[in-house]
Amino acid sequence: MIKVSVMYPNSSNATFDIDYYCDIHMPMAQGLLGNSVKGSNVDYGLGGGVPGEMAPFIAIGHLLFDSIDSFQNAFAPHAEKIMGDIPNYTNTQPQIQISEIKL
């Protein structure tokens, strides 16, 4: 099982519409990716490791897949539509990490 994490860096001028992301973007992406998505969740940053410190990421979206191949095969045909929606909810450039779930 792998996890695709889409991490949105936080800054003093970062904007992020969490309602749009949770109510419109993620359901749209999951619908396009179909049954290859095995699970998902969204984290919304509240703070960093030091009291009062800004969270390093304003939000992180996670999608679970059986394998990298299943993710790539599902994502490739819809990449333009999914990535093209980003300006509708944030002014940041996401960072993407693919991880193998070990525990």
C-alpha positions as CSV (number, residue, x, y, z in Angstrom):
1,M,0.0,0.0,0.0
2,I,1.3,3.5,-0.9
3,K,0.2,7.0,0.2
4,V,0.3,10.0,-2.1
5,S,0.7,13.1,0.0
6,V,0.0,16.5,-1.5
7,M,1.5,19.1,0.8
8,Y,0.7,22.8,0.6
9,P,3.5,24.9,2.1
10,N,2.4,27.6,4.6
11,S,3.6,31.2,4.6
12,S,2.4,34.6,5.7
13,N,0.8,35.2,2.3
14,A,-0.6,31.7,1.7
15,T,-4.3,31.3,1.1
16,F,-6.2,28.0,1.3
17,D,-9.9,27.4,1.0
18,I,-10.3,24.3,3.1
19,D,-14.0,24.0,2.5
20,Y,-13.5,24.0,-1.3
21,Y,-10.7,21.5,-1.0
22,C,-12.7,19.1,1.2
23,D,-16.1,19.6,-0.4
24,I,-15.2,20.0,-4.1
25,H,-11.6,19.2,-5.0
26,M,-11.1,16.0,-3.1
27,P,-14.4,14.4,-4.2
28,M,-13.7,15.4,-7.8
29,A,-10.2,13.9,-7.7
30,Q,-11.5,10.7,-6.0
31,G,-14.3,10.4,-8.6
32,L,-11.8,10.7,-11.5
33,L,-9.3,8.3,-9.9
34,G,-12.1,5.7,-9.3
35,N,-11.7,2.4,-7.5
36,S,-7.9,2.7,-7.5
37,V,-8.3,5.0,-4.4
38,K,-8.4,2.9,-1.3
39,G,-8.8,5.7,1.2
40,S,-8.2,9.4,1.8
41,N,-7.9,12.1,4.4
42,V,-7.1,15.7,4.7
43,D,-5.0,17.4,7.4
44,Y,-5.3,21.2,8.1
45,G,-2.3,22.7,9.8
46,L,-2.8,24.3,13.2
47,G,0.8,24.9,14.3
48,G,4.4,23.9,14.3
49,G,6.5,22.1,16.9
50,V,7.0,25.2,19.0
51,P,4.1,27.0,20.7
52,G,2.9,29.8,18.5
53,E,4.9,28.7,15.5
54,M,3.1,28.5,12.1
55,A,2.4,25.0,10.7
56,P,4.9,24.2,8.0
57,F,2.1,23.1,5.7
58,I,-1.3,24.8,5.5
59,A,-2.9,21.6,4.4
60,I,-2.0,18.0,3.3
61,G,-4.2,15.7,1.3
62,H,-3.5,12.0,1.4
63,L,-4.7,9.3,-1.1
64,L,-4.1,5.6,-0.6
65,F,-3.4,3.2,-3.5
66,D,-2.3,-0.4,-3.8
67,S,0.9,0.5,-5.7
68,I,2.7,3.3,-7.5
69,D,1.6,1.8,-10.8
70,S,-2.1,1.9,-9.8
71,F,-1.7,5.6,-8.8
72,Q,0.1,6.5,-12.0
73,N,-2.3,4.7,-14.2
74,A,-5.3,6.3,-12.5
75,F,-3.8,9.8,-12.3
76,A,-2.2,10.3,-15.7
77,P,-5.4,10.6,-17.8
78,H,-6.8,13.2,-15.3
79,A,-3.7,15.0,-14.2
80,E,-4.5,18.2,-16.2
81,K,-8.0,18.5,-14.7
82,I,-6.9,17.7,-11.1
83,M,-3.9,20.0,-11.2
84,G,-5.8,22.7,-13.1
85,D,-8.2,23.0,-10.1
86,I,-5.4,24.1,-7.7
87,P,-5.9,27.9,-8.3
88,N,-9.5,27.5,-7.2
89,Y,-8.5,26.9,-3.6
90,T,-4.9,28.0,-3.0
91,N,-2.1,30.3,-4.2
92,T,0.6,27.9,-3.1
93,Q,2.5,25.3,-5.2
94,P,2.0,21.8,-3.7
95,Q,4.8,19.4,-3.0
96,I,4.1,15.7,-3.7
97,Q,5.5,12.7,-1.8
98,I,4.8,9.1,-2.5
99,S,5.4,6.8,0.5
100,E,5.2,3.2,1.2
101,I,3.1,2.6,4.3
102,K,5.1,0.5,6.7
103,L,2.9,0.5,9.8
